[in-house]
Amino acid sequence: MRRLAVLDLDGTLTPDTLGGLLVRELMARGVCDAAAGREFLATVDGHDPRRQGFHSRIEEVYRSLGRVAAGVSVSSVERTAEEVWAHARGRLFGFVRPLVRMLEAEGFLVALVSGGPLMMVHLVAEDLGIDVYRGAQLAIQRNRYTGEVLQWPSRMGGKPAILRELAELHQACLGQSLAMGNSSSDAELFALVGLPLVFEPSQSLAELAASRGWSRVDRHDVLRVLPALLAGEQGGEGVPSA
């Protein structure tokens, strides 16, 4: 069977929150309702995805995103997203492209699974040569967003459902698959895969990783630690928490 490598995006591959950058630019161009945009940004700024209680508040973030997009043309958002990514792509962590190549060379099917807007996730995936990706999906009618959110990846159970869907679709073995991320929604994945990589975690997530034996990496050591894990040199033991 195949092996999946599921990678988070915001805070894991880039320091940015790409959905926030997109909404700021939509506001600057007068494309979306300014009040809805300010509400979304305030909601996002108040929610740290690495902290406890994230799941209980994430639905507010998604509903706010829906209000921002409601009535806006798909083409306007797509053009804006392309320009946002053209500027933000240079802020990808330096390990990202070598990591993707390493995983593919090891036979993994790399998948980008993010709680951010799908139009941004698509651009990142395309840039990195990743064919499989999922993000927050918004409903479209007559080439405009309706305001309805169809897929909520960061909602509790959201990423595990996507992981199971991908595993079934691509006939992948979860016990031999990998997940890397830094948030509470990613922690749900770590319990399901054989190779969990907890990326630059908060204290609470680091403590959970230590108690579960999940491997811990950061932007400086991931390219060194991962080959050792794949080779079994660490016997499945996690990197000690700070």
Solvent accessible surface area in square Angstrom, and as a share of the most:
residue,aa,sasa,rsa
1,M,172,0.77
2,R,117,0.43
3,R,61,0.22
4,L,0,0.00
5,A,0,0.00
6,V,2,0.01
7,L,0,0.00
8,D,12,0.06
9,L,2,0.01
10,D,32,0.17
11,G,23,0.22
12,T,0,0.00
13,L,0,0.00
14,T,0,0.00
15,P,63,0.40
16,D,17,0.09
17,T,68,0.39
18,L,2,0.01
19,G,3,0.03
20,G,6,0.06
21,L,60,0.30
22,L,4,0.02
23,V,1,0.00
24,R,125,0.45
25,E,57,0.26
26,L,6,0.03
27,M,47,0.21
28,A,83,0.64
29,R,98,0.36
30,G,62,0.60
31,V,45,0.26
32,C,12,0.07
33,D,87,0.45
34,A,47,0.36
35,A,58,0.45
36,A,14,0.11
37,G,0,0.00
38,R,141,0.51
39,E,72,0.32
40,F,8,0.03
41,L,18,0.09
42,A,70,0.54
43,T,13,0.08
44,V,29,0.17
45,D,106,0.55
46,G,56,0.53
47,H,26,0.12
48,D,42,0.22
49,P,54,0.34
50,R,82,0.30
51,R,141,0.52
52,Q,146,0.65
53,G,37,0.36
54,F,14,0.06
55,H,32,0.14
56,S,94,0.61
57,R,83,0.30
58,I,9,0.05
59,E,51,0.23
60,E,87,0.39
61,V,17,0.10
62,Y,4,0.02
63,R,124,0.45
64,S,0,0.00
65,L,11,0.06
66,G,1,0.01
67,R,118,0.43
68,V,3,0.02
69,A,8,0.06
70,A,50,0.38
71,G,46,0.44
72,V,11,0.06
73,S,22,0.14
74,V,21,0.12
75,S,55,0.36
76,S,23,0.15
77,V,4,0.02
78,E,82,0.37
79,R,139,0.51
80,T,1,0.01
81,A,1,0.01
82,E,96,0.43
83,E,83,0.37
84,V,13,0.07
85,W,13,0.05
86,A,65,0.50
87,H,155,0.69
88,A,5,0.04
89,R,102,0.37
90,G,70,0.67
91,R,131,0.48
92,L,22,0.11
93,F,24,0.10
94,G,73,0.71
95,F,9,0.04
96,V,0,0.00
97,R,80,0.29
98,P,44,0.28
99,L,1,0.01
100,V,4,0.03
101,R,145,0.53
102,M,48,0.21
103,L,0,0.00
104,E,83,0.37
105,A,91,0.70
106,E,81,0.36
107,G,49,0.47
108,F,8,0.03
109,L,27,0.14
110,V,5,0.03
111,A,0,0.00
112,L,0,0.00
113,V,2,0.01
114,S,2,0.01
115,G,19,0.18
116,G,13,0.12
117,P,5,0.03
118,L,49,0.25
119,M,29,0.13
120,M,1,0.01
121,V,1,0.00
122,H,69,0.31
123,L,24,0.12
124,V,0,0.00
125,A,0,0.00
126,E,115,0.52
127,D,41,0.21
128,L,19,0.09
129,G,50,0.48
130,I,7,0.04
131,D,129,0.67
132,V,14,0.08
133,Y,59,0.22
134,R,54,0.20
135,G,1,0.01
136,A,1,0.00
137,Q,76,0.34
138,L,12,0.06
139,A,12,0.09
140,I,96,0.48
141,Q,118,0.53
142,R,220,0.80
143,N,116,0.59
144,R,125,0.46
145,Y,12,0.05
146,T,62,0.36
147,G,24,0.23
148,E,102,0.46
149,V,14,0.08
150,L,93,0.46
151,Q,50,0.22
152,W,44,0.15
153,P,0,0.00
154,S,9,0.06
155,R,88,0.32
156,M,130,0.58
157,G,31,0.30
158,G,14,0.14
159,K,3,0.01
160,P,11,0.07
161,A,58,0.45
162,I,5,0.03
163,L,2,0.01
164,R,129,0.47
165,E,71,0.32
166,L,0,0.00
167,A,10,0.07
168,E,145,0.65
169,L,115,0.57
170,H,43,0.19
171,Q,131,0.58
172,A,6,0.05
173,C,37,0.22
174,L,42,0.21
175,G,52,0.50
176,Q,100,0.44
177,S,0,0.00
178,L,2,0.01
179,A,1,0.00
180,M,3,0.01
181,G,0,0.00
182,N,10,0.05
183,S,7,0.04
184,S,27,0.17
185,S,2,0.01
186,D,2,0.01
187,A,15,0.12
188,E,45,0.20
189,L,4,0.02
190,F,2,0.01
191,A,66,0.51
192,L,53,0.26
193,V,13,0.08
194,G,40,0.38
195,L,35,0.18
196,P,17,0.10
197,L,1,0.00
198,V,0,0.00
199,F,0,0.00
200,E,44,0.20
201,P,14,0.09
202,S,14,0.09
203,Q,140,0.62
204,S,39,0.25
205,L,11,0.06
206,A,7,0.06
207,E,98,0.44
208,L,60,0.30
209,A,1,0.01
210,A,63,0.49
211,S,86,0.55
212,R,138,0.50
213,G,37,0.36
214,W,20,0.07
215,S,6,0.04
216,R,48,0.17
217,V,3,0.02
218,D,47,0.25
219,R,101,0.37
220,H,162,0.72
221,D,20,0.11
222,V,0,0.00
223,L,60,0.30
224,R,167,0.61
225,V,4,0.03
226,L,0,0.00
227,P,56,0.35
228,A,19,0.15
229,L,13,0.06
230,L,40,0.20
231,A,71,0.55
232,G,47,0.45
233,E,135,0.60
234,Q,57,0.26
235,G,64,0.62
236,G,57,0.54
237,E,122,0.55
238,G,22,0.21
239,V,41,0.24
240,P,116,0.73
241,S,40,0.26
242,A,125,0.97
